[in-house]
Amino acid sequence: MRLKNVLITVKNVDRATRFYYDLFGLNVVLDQDDNVVLAVGLVLQDKKYGKGLWE
């Protein structure tokens, strides 16, 4: 089995997208407003769609 994506729930998708671009240089592959797929399979999802692992 091979891991393809990692999903992280965030409070602000735009801010998180900028953070991962500035820190790691990850470009946006797909932008669906409240869900953004970045290079290398990192997915950012707005927190309103589900609770995170530690909540």
N, C-alpha and C positions, 0 to 999 in steps of 0.2 A: 504494500500500500504506500502511496506517496501523498504527502500533504500538498494541497494546491492553494488553499486560501486560509488566512487568519482574519477573523472578524473581531473588531473592537468597537464597542458602543461608546459614543462620545456625546458630550453635551452640545458641542458646537462643531458641526462637520467642516465648515469653512476654515475655522481656526485650526482644527486638527490637521486638515489637508495642508495648510501653510506650514505648520510645525514639521510634519514629516518631509515636506519638500525642502525646507530650510536645513533641517538636521541631516537627512540622508539623501537628498536629491531625488526623491521618489516622485515621478510624474504621474498625473492622472491618466488612467487608461479608459475609464468609463465614469461619467458623472450623471447620476439619477437623482439630483437634488439632495435627498436625505440619505442616500447611499452612494459612496464613492469607492471605486476600485482603483488602487494605486499599483504602480509597477511592483513586481515580485509577489503579487497576490495578497497584498494587505487591503482589507476592506474596512471602511469606516462607516458605521451606521448610527443614525440619530438615536439617542437614548430613548426617545418616546416610543420606539417600536419594541422595546423589551428591556428587561432588567439585565444588568451586567452580572457577571459571575459572583461578585462579592457583595451583592445587595440582598 
